[in-house]
């Protein structure tokens, strides 16, 4: 693979020539597919509709996936799941969030386990929601699971990869932090109010934001595909987690705008309910210990430099 932070200390037996990607239409999946194809890798996209050449049909609702279409693939990156950031967290929405991750992952992994020639590695998305509201304590891959809805979803999500692991596939459960990208995700939603000078701390701003730039996430994904020493939970967050108030001020500096307009906790709870509590008011100071110990180098470790680099990119 190209453009990594250093070189993996231990690699799989061969290059990842063909990679299967679920969630390839999302922010992360689109960027990864483009990066792999630019490097000359073959990409098979998993889709829920009728598959075209170069695609793999699956239907988690009926627990079916076209295993034959994946024969010969070297690796799988599983990113699919209902968006947690879109829409209010009604009971039905929360059920969709959970089932899309757990049932979808189980369907994929059961299919991989039954293949004649299995891929050597599966990098399956998880989230730092595993740690719940961690307060000021550092959380690494050995830290206990938090309490509440998101930690429970993440635990079931990761457990759903068990059949792939038991079949001898190296499984990495990549616990992804807040992904910063100019043209999508959380940062893109923040830009309009901040550009108007209406941004600022949320709920007092003391909660930690554990973030990662999209370019570093791409490199981390590729690293996990190749580094044979990595399996199980791996945190995909920059080493420089910051408090939310500091994040807001850094974004204001990057945009040369003031960032002093507070969003009180009561307003977040009133407008967004459980979703606002979990995504905006809770926080965890997550450390990417396993990536760092494996020798991975981040291009963006500090929030000011990361935001400046991301916002200076041309569209």
Rosetta blueprint (number, residue, H / E / L):
1 X L
2 X L
3 X L
4 X L
5 X L
6 X L
7 X L
8 X L
9 X L
10 X L
11 X E
12 X L
13 X L
14 X L
15 X L
16 X L
17 X L
18 X E
19 X E
20 X E
21 X E
22 X E
23 X L
24 X L
25 X L
26 X L
27 X H
28 X H
29 X H
30 X H
31 X H
32 X H
33 X H
34 X H
35 X H
36 X H
37 X H
38 X H
39 X L
40 X L
41 X L
42 X E
43 X E
44 X E
45 X E
46 X E
47 X E
48 X L
49 X L
50 X L
51 X L
52 X L
53 X L
54 X L
55 X E
56 X E
57 X E
58 X E
59 X E
60 X H
61 X H
62 X H
63 X L
64 X E
65 X E
66 X L
67 X H
68 X H
69 X H
70 X H
71 X L
72 X L
73 X L
74 X L
75 X E
76 X E
77 X E
78 X E
79 X L
80 X L
81 X L
82 X L
83 X L
84 X L
85 X L
86 X L
87 X L
88 X L
89 X L
90 X L
91 X H
92 X H
93 X H
94 X H
95 X H
96 X H
97 X H
98 X H
99 X H
100 X H
101 X H
102 X H
103 X H
104 X H
105 X H
106 X H
107 X H
108 X H
109 X H
110 X H
111 X H
112 X H
113 X H
114 X L
115 X L
116 X L
117 X L
118 X L
119 X L
120 X L
121 X E
122 X E
123 X E
124 X E
125 X E
126 X E
127 X E
128 X H
129 X H
130 X H
131 X H
132 X L
133 X L
134 X L
135 X L
136 X L
137 X L
138 X E
139 X E
140 X L
141 X L
142 X L
143 X L
144 X L
145 X L
146 X L
147 X L
148 X L
149 X H
150 X H
151 X H
152 X H
153 X H
154 X H
155 X H
156 X H
157 X H
158 X H
159 X H
160 X L
161 X L
162 X H
163 X H
164 X H
165 X H
166 X H
167 X L
168 X L
169 X L
170 X E
171 X E
172 X E
173 X E
174 X E
175 X E
176 X E
177 X L
178 X E
179 X E
180 X E
181 X E
182 X L
183 X L
184 X E
185 X H
186 X H
187 X H
188 X H
189 X H
190 X H
191 X H
192 X H
193 X H
194 X H
195 X H
196 X L
197 X L
198 X L
199 X L
200 X L
201 X L
202 X E
203 X L
204 X L
205 X L
206 X L
207 X L
208 X E
209 X E
210 X L
211 X E
212 X E
213 X E
214 X H
215 X H
216 X H
217 X H
218 X H
219 X H
220 X H
221 X H
222 X H
223 X H
224 X H
225 X H
226 X H
227 X E
228 X L
229 X L
230 X L
231 X L
232 X E
233 X E
234 X E
235 X E
236 X E
237 X L
238 X L
239 X L
240 X L
241 X L
242 X E
243 X E
244 X H
245 X H
246 X H
247 X H
248 X H
249 X H
250 X H
251 X H
252 X H
253 X H
254 X H
255 X H
256 X L
257 X L
258 X L
259 X L
260 X L
261 X L
262 X L
263 X E
264 X L
265 X H
266 X H
267 X H
268 X H
269 X H
270 X H
271 X H
272 X H
273 X L
274 X H
275 X H
276 X H
277 X H
278 X H
279 X H
280 X H
281 X H
282 X L
283 X L
284 X L
285 X E
286 X E
287 X L
288 X L
289 X H
290 X H
291 X H
292 X H
293 X H
294 X L
295 X L
296 X L
297 X L
298 X L
299 X L
300 X L
301 X L
302 X L
303 X H
304 X H
305 X H
306 X H
307 X H
308 X H
309 X H
310 X H
311 X H
312 X H
313 X L
314 X L
315 X L
